[in-house]
Amino acid sequence: MDKKPNVFARIKNWFVDMKAELKRVVWPSFKKVRQNTLIVLIFVLVVGAVIWVLDWLFSSGIALLINR
């Protein structure tokens, strides 16, 4: 039966593995990050506007039903 390394050795191995993995990451360019951020912001604004319009429509419909 293999004995597990102690907790400090496992933590050290985790950091070594993490550092090696981060060296393999292909980081996006600033231009790509800016483009993706703009896309997300536009999408959030569009979805927010759709939710706002639907909320207004449903509120108006309920108000019409209640006031009858």
C-alpha positions as CSV (number, residue, x, y, z in Angstrom):
1,M,0.0,0.0,0.0
2,D,1.4,3.4,-1.0
3,K,1.7,6.0,1.7
4,K,0.3,9.4,0.8
5,P,2.7,12.3,1.1
6,N,2.2,14.6,4.0
7,V,-0.1,17.6,3.7
8,F,2.7,20.1,3.1
9,A,4.2,18.0,0.2
10,R,0.8,17.8,-1.4
11,I,0.3,21.6,-1.1
12,K,3.7,22.1,-2.7
13,N,2.9,19.7,-5.5
14,W,-0.4,21.5,-6.1
15,F,1.4,24.9,-6.5
16,V,4.1,23.3,-8.8
17,D,1.4,21.8,-10.9
18,M,-0.6,25.0,-11.0
19,K,2.4,27.0,-12.1
20,A,3.2,24.5,-14.9
21,E,-0.5,24.7,-16.0
22,L,-0.5,28.5,-16.1
23,K,2.6,28.5,-18.4
24,R,0.5,26.5,-20.9
25,V,-2.4,29.0,-20.9
26,V,-2.8,31.0,-24.1
27,W,-3.8,34.4,-22.7
28,P,-6.1,36.6,-25.0
29,S,-4.8,39.9,-26.3
30,F,-6.0,43.2,-24.9
31,K,-7.9,43.8,-28.1
32,K,-9.8,40.5,-27.8
33,V,-10.6,41.2,-24.1
34,R,-11.9,44.6,-25.0
35,Q,-14.0,43.2,-27.8
36,N,-15.5,40.5,-25.7
37,T,-16.2,43.0,-22.9
38,L,-18.1,45.2,-25.3
39,I,-20.1,42.3,-26.6
40,V,-21.1,41.3,-23.0
41,L,-22.1,44.9,-22.1
42,I,-24.2,45.2,-25.2
43,F,-25.9,41.9,-24.5
44,V,-26.6,42.8,-20.9
45,L,-28.2,46.1,-22.0
46,V,-30.3,44.4,-24.6
47,V,-31.5,41.7,-22.1
48,G,-32.2,44.4,-19.5
49,A,-34.2,46.4,-22.0
50,V,-36.3,43.3,-22.9
51,I,-36.9,42.5,-19.3
52,W,-37.9,46.1,-18.6
53,V,-40.4,46.2,-21.5
54,L,-41.9,42.8,-20.5
55,D,-42.2,44.0,-16.9
56,W,-43.9,47.2,-18.1
57,L,-46.3,45.2,-20.3
58,F,-47.3,42.7,-17.6
59,S,-47.7,45.5,-15.0
60,S,-49.9,47.5,-17.3
61,G,-52.0,44.3,-18.1
62,I,-52.4,43.5,-14.4
63,A,-53.3,47.1,-13.7
64,L,-56.0,47.0,-16.4
65,L,-57.4,43.8,-15.0
66,I,-57.5,45.1,-11.4
67,N,-59.1,48.5,-12.3
68,R,-62.0,46.9,-14.1
